[in-house]
Amino acid sequence: MEEFSTATMEESSSSKVTSFFNNNTDDTNTAQQLSSVLLNELNYLPWSRAVTIALGGRSKLGFINGSISSPNVDSPEYEIWLSKDQLVMSWILNSMERNLAEIFSYSESAHDL
């Protein structure tokens, strides 16, 4: 039982670090809506929960909670990370009402957003 736990923990840690390399079909549609709940001035909690579930289901939650951090700008992985981070940002912005999306569109990263 202990061996299984250790292997599972190692796989989990490894998948967090490399999940932004996955090339899912979800990763090609920037207009895709994360949830049917659009953020407005009154519904942050249900919107936040819906977005968290949707990003978790796409292995992209680490971009907003900080567990997938930006590689060094000089790293060959940086361009891939940036592409995935901007994709997550577009999904989040598309899950907001227009007036809020305009305000938050100047965020530097999905984590900042």
Secondary structure as UniProt FT lines:
FT   HELIX           2..18
FT   HELIX           19..21
FT   HELIX           25..28
FT   TURN            30..31
FT   HELIX           44..57
FT   TURN            58..59
FT   HELIX           62..65
FT   TURN            73..74
FT   TURN            76..77
FT   HELIX           78..93
FT   TURN            94..95
FT   HELIX           98..104
FT   TURN            105..106
FT   TURN            110..112
//
